[in-house]
Amino acid sequence: MEINTLLMILFMSIQSKNSINSFNYFIIQSISSLMLIMLLIIKNNLLNNYLMDSFILMTFSMKLGLFPFFIWMPMINSHLNWILIFFMSTTQKLIPLLILNLTFNFNNKENIMWFIYLMVIFSSMTASIMSIKELNLKKILTYSSINHSSWMLFIISIDQSMFYLYFMFYSCSMMFFCFMLNKFNINKINDLIKLNLFNHKFINISMSLNILILSALPPFLTFMIKMNAMKIILFNNHYFMIIMFAILSIFTVIFYMMILIKMNFIFLIKNKIWMHPFKLNNNFFSIILTFLLTLNIMFLLFQMLN
Protein backbone atom coordinates (compact mmCIF):
# COMPACT_ATOMS: atom_id res chain seq x y z
CA MET A 1 0.00 0.00 0.00
CA GLU A 2 2.79 2.45 0.89
CA ILE A 3 4.79 1.54 -2.24
CA ASN A 4 1.69 2.35 -4.25
CA THR A 5 1.41 5.70 -2.47
CA LEU A 6 5.07 6.55 -3.11
CA LEU A 7 4.68 5.77 -6.82
CA MET A 8 1.65 8.05 -6.97
CA ILE A 9 3.58 10.86 -5.28
CA LEU A 10 6.41 10.38 -7.80
CA PHE A 11 4.02 10.66 -10.76
CA MET A 12 2.35 13.71 -9.20
CA SER A 13 5.74 15.39 -8.76
CA ILE A 14 6.69 14.68 -12.38
CA GLN A 15 3.34 15.87 -13.76
CA SER A 16 3.13 19.09 -11.74
CA LYS A 17 5.80 21.67 -11.02
CA ASN A 18 3.87 22.62 -7.90
CA SER A 19 5.27 20.40 -5.13
CA ILE A 20 2.58 21.46 -2.62
CA ASN A 21 0.06 19.12 -4.21
CA SER A 22 2.21 16.01 -3.84
CA PHE A 23 3.33 17.14 -0.37
CA ASN A 24 -0.28 17.43 0.81
CA TYR A 25 -1.03 13.96 -0.52
CA PHE A 26 2.06 12.59 1.23
CA ILE A 27 1.04 14.15 4.57
CA ILE A 28 -2.54 12.80 4.39
CA GLN A 29 -1.48 9.28 3.47
CA SER A 30 1.37 9.23 6.00
CA ILE A 31 -0.84 10.35 8.90
CA SER A 32 -3.57 7.86 8.02
CA SER A 33 -1.03 5.02 7.66
CA LEU A 34 0.63 5.78 11.01
CA MET A 35 -2.75 5.98 12.72
CA LEU A 36 -3.81 2.70 11.12
CA ILE A 37 -0.66 0.87 12.27
CA MET A 38 -1.01 2.20 15.82
CA LEU A 39 -4.71 1.31 16.03
CA LEU A 40 -4.14 -2.20 14.67
CA ILE A 41 -1.41 -2.80 17.27
CA ILE A 42 -3.73 -1.62 20.05
CA LYS A 43 -6.59 -3.67 18.63
CA ASN A 44 -4.58 -6.89 19.02
CA ASN A 45 -4.68 -6.41 22.80
CA LEU A 46 -8.42 -5.74 22.90
CA LEU A 47 -11.35 -8.00 22.12
CA ASN A 48 -14.61 -6.82 20.54
CA ASN A 49 -13.87 -3.16 21.13
CA TYR A 50 -16.41 -1.26 19.05
CA LEU A 51 -14.78 2.12 19.68
CA MET A 52 -11.42 0.89 18.38
CA ASP A 53 -13.08 -0.61 15.29
CA SER A 54 -14.78 2.73 14.65
CA PHE A 55 -11.45 4.57 14.82
CA ILE A 56 -9.92 2.10 12.37
CA LEU A 57 -12.81 2.65 9.95
CA MET A 58 -12.34 6.42 10.25
CA THR A 59 -8.66 5.97 9.37
CA PHE A 60 -9.62 4.01 6.26
CA SER A 61 -12.12 6.74 5.35
CA MET A 62 -9.23 9.24 5.47
CA LYS A 63 -7.18 7.06 3.12
CA LEU A 64 -10.11 6.58 0.73
CA GLY A 65 -11.25 10.20 0.85
CA LEU A 66 -14.67 9.37 2.28
CA PHE A 67 -16.82 11.37 4.69
CA PRO A 68 -15.79 13.21 6.84
CA PHE A 69 -12.26 13.30 5.33
CA PHE A 70 -13.24 13.97 1.72
CA ILE A 71 -12.06 17.58 1.31
CA TRP A 72 -8.51 16.67 0.30
CA MET A 73 -9.52 14.66 -2.78
CA PRO A 74 -11.11 17.44 -4.91
CA MET A 75 -8.37 19.86 -3.80
CA ILE A 76 -5.60 17.54 -5.04
CA ASN A 77 -7.37 16.10 -8.10
CA SER A 78 -8.20 19.54 -9.49
CA HIS A 79 -4.45 20.05 -10.12
CA LEU A 80 -3.82 16.64 -11.70
CA ASN A 81 -4.16 15.50 -15.29
CA TRP A 82 -6.87 13.03 -16.28
CA ILE A 83 -4.54 10.03 -16.31
CA LEU A 84 -3.55 10.55 -12.67
CA ILE A 85 -7.18 11.21 -11.74
CA PHE A 86 -8.02 7.80 -13.18
CA PHE A 87 -5.39 6.13 -10.98
CA MET A 88 -6.48 8.14 -7.93
CA SER A 89 -10.06 6.97 -8.49
CA THR A 90 -9.27 3.29 -9.06
CA THR A 91 -5.93 1.70 -8.14
CA GLN A 92 -5.38 3.98 -5.12
CA LYS A 93 -8.70 2.76 -3.68
CA LEU A 94 -8.26 -0.97 -4.30
CA ILE A 95 -5.53 -1.87 -1.78
CA PRO A 96 -7.05 0.04 1.21
CA LEU A 97 -10.43 -1.59 0.53
CA LEU A 98 -8.87 -5.07 0.41
CA ILE A 99 -6.95 -4.45 3.65
CA LEU A 100 -10.16 -3.18 5.25
CA ASN A 101 -11.92 -6.38 4.23
CA LEU A 102 -9.10 -8.46 5.76
CA THR A 103 -9.14 -6.43 8.98
CA PHE A 104 -12.80 -7.00 9.82
CA ASN A 105 -15.12 -9.98 9.82
CA PHE A 106 -18.25 -8.11 8.79
CA ASN A 107 -20.52 -11.14 9.14
CA ASN A 108 -20.12 -11.12 12.90
CA LYS A 109 -20.17 -7.37 13.51
CA GLU A 110 -23.60 -5.78 13.20
CA ASN A 111 -22.44 -2.54 14.88
CA ILE A 112 -19.65 -2.09 12.36
CA MET A 113 -22.12 -2.60 9.51
CA TRP A 114 -24.25 0.24 10.86
CA PHE A 115 -21.16 2.43 10.96
CA ILE A 116 -20.45 1.54 7.33
CA TYR A 117 -24.07 2.32 6.40
CA LEU A 118 -23.66 5.81 7.85
CA MET A 119 -20.33 6.33 6.06
CA VAL A 120 -21.88 5.30 2.75
CA ILE A 121 -24.94 7.53 3.24
CA PHE A 122 -23.02 10.66 4.26
CA SER A 123 -20.29 10.16 1.63
CA SER A 124 -22.83 9.68 -1.15
CA MET A 125 -24.96 12.59 0.09
CA THR A 126 -21.97 14.95 0.35
CA ALA A 127 -20.64 13.96 -3.08
CA SER A 128 -24.04 14.47 -4.72
CA ILE A 129 -24.67 17.87 -3.12
CA MET A 130 -21.16 19.20 -3.78
CA SER A 131 -21.18 18.15 -7.44
CA ILE A 132 -24.57 19.59 -8.46
CA LYS A 133 -23.34 23.22 -8.75
CA GLU A 134 -19.73 22.36 -9.63
CA LEU A 135 -18.42 23.43 -13.05
CA ASN A 136 -14.93 21.93 -12.82
CA LEU A 137 -15.20 18.51 -14.44
CA LYS A 138 -12.20 17.18 -12.52
CA LYS A 139 -13.93 17.93 -9.23
CA ILE A 140 -17.19 16.44 -10.52
CA LEU A 141 -15.44 13.17 -11.41
CA THR A 142 -13.72 13.26 -8.01
CA TYR A 143 -17.06 13.53 -6.23
CA SER A 144 -18.26 10.71 -8.45
CA SER A 145 -15.26 8.67 -7.28
CA ILE A 146 -16.16 9.40 -3.64
CA ASN A 147 -19.69 8.20 -4.29
CA HIS A 148 -18.54 4.99 -5.99
CA SER A 149 -15.89 4.39 -3.30
CA SER A 150 -18.57 4.53 -0.62
CA TRP A 151 -20.61 1.95 -2.52
CA MET A 152 -17.52 -0.23 -3.01
CA LEU A 153 -16.89 -0.07 0.73
CA PHE A 154 -20.43 -1.27 1.34
CA ILE A 155 -20.32 -3.98 -1.35
CA ILE A 156 -16.99 -5.45 -0.22
CA SER A 157 -18.40 -5.77 3.30
CA ILE A 158 -21.19 -8.07 2.07
CA ASP A 159 -19.79 -9.88 -0.99
CA GLN A 160 -16.16 -9.80 -2.14
CA SER A 161 -16.79 -11.35 -5.57
CA MET A 162 -19.48 -8.75 -6.24
CA PHE A 163 -16.98 -6.06 -5.26
CA TYR A 164 -14.39 -7.30 -7.80
CA LEU A 165 -17.00 -7.23 -10.55
CA TYR A 166 -18.15 -3.73 -9.60
CA PHE A 167 -14.56 -2.45 -9.33
CA MET A 168 -13.55 -3.92 -12.69
CA PHE A 169 -16.55 -2.44 -14.45
CA TYR A 170 -16.12 0.96 -12.78
CA SER A 171 -12.40 1.01 -13.64
CA CYS A 172 -13.05 0.22 -17.32
CA SER A 173 -15.66 2.98 -17.54
CA MET A 174 -13.41 5.49 -15.80
CA MET A 175 -10.44 4.55 -18.00
CA PHE A 176 -12.40 5.21 -21.18
CA PHE A 177 -13.91 8.45 -19.83
CA CYS A 178 -10.66 9.90 -18.41
CA PHE A 179 -8.57 8.98 -21.45
CA MET A 180 -11.06 10.68 -23.77
CA LEU A 181 -11.24 13.82 -21.61
CA ASN A 182 -7.44 13.88 -21.64
CA LYS A 183 -7.40 13.41 -25.44
CA PHE A 184 -9.69 16.40 -26.01
CA ASN A 185 -8.18 18.45 -23.14
CA ILE A 186 -11.55 18.97 -21.45
CA ASN A 187 -11.47 20.40 -17.92
CA LYS A 188 -14.72 22.34 -17.52
CA ILE A 189 -18.21 20.99 -17.88
CA ASN A 190 -18.95 23.58 -20.59
CA ASP A 191 -16.01 22.22 -22.62
CA LEU A 192 -18.01 19.04 -23.24
CA ILE A 193 -19.82 20.90 -26.02
CA LYS A 194 -16.54 20.60 -27.98
CA LEU A 195 -17.34 16.98 -28.63
CA ASN A 196 -20.23 18.05 -30.84
CA LEU A 197 -17.99 20.18 -33.05
CA PHE A 198 -16.56 17.13 -34.77
CA ASN A 199 -18.11 14.62 -37.09
CA HIS A 200 -17.24 11.87 -34.67
CA LYS A 201 -20.37 10.26 -33.33
CA PHE A 202 -18.58 7.20 -31.95
CA ILE A 203 -16.76 9.19 -29.26
CA ASN A 204 -19.87 11.09 -28.24
CA ILE A 205 -22.05 7.97 -28.05
CA SER A 206 -19.36 5.99 -26.22
CA MET A 207 -18.82 8.68 -23.61
CA SER A 208 -22.57 9.06 -23.16
CA LEU A 209 -22.83 5.31 -22.62
CA ASN A 210 -20.06 5.41 -20.02
CA ILE A 211 -21.85 8.18 -18.15
CA LEU A 212 -24.97 6.00 -18.04
CA ILE A 213 -22.87 3.11 -16.71
CA LEU A 214 -21.30 5.30 -14.00
CA SER A 215 -24.73 6.63 -13.03
CA ALA A 216 -25.86 3.02 -12.37
CA LEU A 217 -28.99 3.23 -14.47
CA PRO A 218 -30.76 0.04 -15.61
CA PRO A 219 -30.02 -2.21 -17.40
CA PHE A 220 -26.30 -1.68 -16.78
CA LEU A 221 -24.17 -3.90 -14.59
CA THR A 222 -23.52 -1.24 -11.94
CA PHE A 223 -27.28 -0.95 -11.40
CA MET A 224 -27.68 -4.72 -11.04
CA ILE A 225 -24.86 -4.92 -8.47
CA LYS A 226 -26.38 -2.09 -6.45
CA MET A 227 -29.75 -3.83 -6.60
CA ASN A 228 -28.20 -7.05 -5.26
CA ALA A 229 -26.54 -5.09 -2.45
CA MET A 230 -29.85 -3.44 -1.55
CA LYS A 231 -31.56 -6.85 -1.54
CA ILE A 232 -29.17 -7.95 1.20
CA ILE A 233 -30.08 -4.86 3.25
CA LEU A 234 -33.76 -5.66 2.69
CA PHE A 235 -33.29 -9.24 3.92
CA ASN A 236 -31.79 -7.79 7.13
CA ASN A 237 -34.93 -5.62 7.58
CA HIS A 238 -33.03 -2.32 7.36
CA TYR A 239 -35.85 -0.48 5.60
CA PHE A 240 -34.64 3.01 6.50
CA MET A 241 -31.31 2.32 4.81
CA ILE A 242 -33.10 1.13 1.67
CA ILE A 243 -35.03 4.42 1.47
CA MET A 244 -31.86 6.49 2.03
CA PHE A 245 -29.86 4.58 -0.59
CA ALA A 246 -32.69 4.95 -3.12
CA ILE A 247 -32.93 8.73 -2.55
CA LEU A 248 -29.16 9.18 -2.79
CA SER A 249 -29.05 7.15 -6.01
CA ILE A 250 -31.55 9.58 -7.54
CA PHE A 251 -29.35 12.56 -6.58
CA THR A 252 -26.35 10.78 -8.09
CA VAL A 253 -28.20 10.26 -11.37
CA ILE A 254 -29.03 14.00 -11.50
CA PHE A 255 -25.43 15.22 -11.70
CA TYR A 256 -24.53 12.53 -14.24
CA MET A 257 -27.47 13.65 -16.36
CA MET A 258 -26.14 17.22 -16.18
CA ILE A 259 -22.89 16.03 -17.79
CA LEU A 260 -24.80 14.03 -20.40
CA ILE A 261 -27.00 16.99 -21.36
CA LYS A 262 -23.95 19.25 -21.70
CA MET A 263 -22.25 16.73 -23.97
CA ASN A 264 -25.26 16.55 -26.28
CA PHE A 265 -26.45 20.15 -25.91
CA ILE A 266 -25.87 21.23 -29.50
CA PHE A 267 -27.24 17.96 -30.85
CA LEU A 268 -30.42 18.44 -28.83
CA ILE A 269 -30.92 21.94 -30.24
CA LYS A 270 -29.96 21.24 -33.82
CA ASN A 271 -29.94 17.66 -35.00
CA LYS A 272 -27.55 18.11 -37.95
CA ILE A 273 -24.47 19.99 -36.86
CA TRP A 274 -21.71 17.53 -37.80
CA MET A 275 -18.82 19.20 -39.59
CA HIS A 276 -15.62 17.88 -41.16
CA PRO A 277 -14.51 14.34 -40.27
CA PHE A 278 -12.29 13.99 -37.24
CA LYS A 279 -9.93 11.02 -37.48
CA LEU A 280 -9.08 8.99 -34.42
CA ASN A 281 -8.03 5.41 -33.96
CA ASN A 282 -11.09 3.75 -32.41
CA ASN A 283 -9.84 0.17 -32.11
CA PHE A 284 -8.81 0.38 -28.47
CA PHE A 285 -11.97 2.17 -27.38
CA SER A 286 -14.16 -0.15 -29.45
CA ILE A 287 -12.70 -3.12 -27.57
CA ILE A 288 -13.44 -1.48 -24.21
CA LEU A 289 -16.98 -0.56 -25.24
CA THR A 290 -17.68 -4.08 -26.54
CA PHE A 291 -16.26 -5.54 -23.34
CA LEU A 292 -18.52 -3.38 -21.17
CA LEU A 293 -21.63 -4.21 -23.18
CA THR A 294 -20.81 -7.95 -23.14
CA LEU A 295 -20.45 -7.88 -19.36
CA ASN A 296 -23.82 -6.18 -19.05
CA ILE A 297 -25.56 -8.74 -21.25
CA MET A 298 -23.95 -11.68 -19.44
CA PHE A 299 -24.94 -10.34 -16.04
CA LEU A 300 -28.52 -9.67 -17.17
CA LEU A 301 -28.81 -13.23 -18.49
CA PHE A 302 -27.43 -14.54 -15.21
CA GLN A 303 -30.04 -12.54 -13.30
CA MET A 304 -32.83 -13.84 -15.52
CA LEU A 305 -31.74 -17.47 -15.04
CA ASN A 306 -31.72 -17.02 -11.28
Secondary structure, DSSP 8 states (H G I E B T S, - for coil): -HHHHHHHHHHHHHH-S-HHHHHHHHHHHHHHHHHHHHHHHHHTT-SS-HHHHHHHHHHHHHHHT-TTS-THHHHHHTTS-HHHHHHHHTHHHHHHHHHHHHH--GGG-HHHHHHHHHHHHHHHHHHHHHHHT--BHHHHHHHHHHHHHHHHHHHHHH-HHHHHHHHHHHHHHHHHHHHHHHHTT--BGGGGGGGGGSB-HHHHHHHHHHHHHHTT-TTSHHHHHHHHHHHHHHHTT-HHHHHHHHHHHHHHHHHHHHHHHHHTHHHHH-S----SB-----HHHHHHHHHHHHHHHHHHHHHHH-
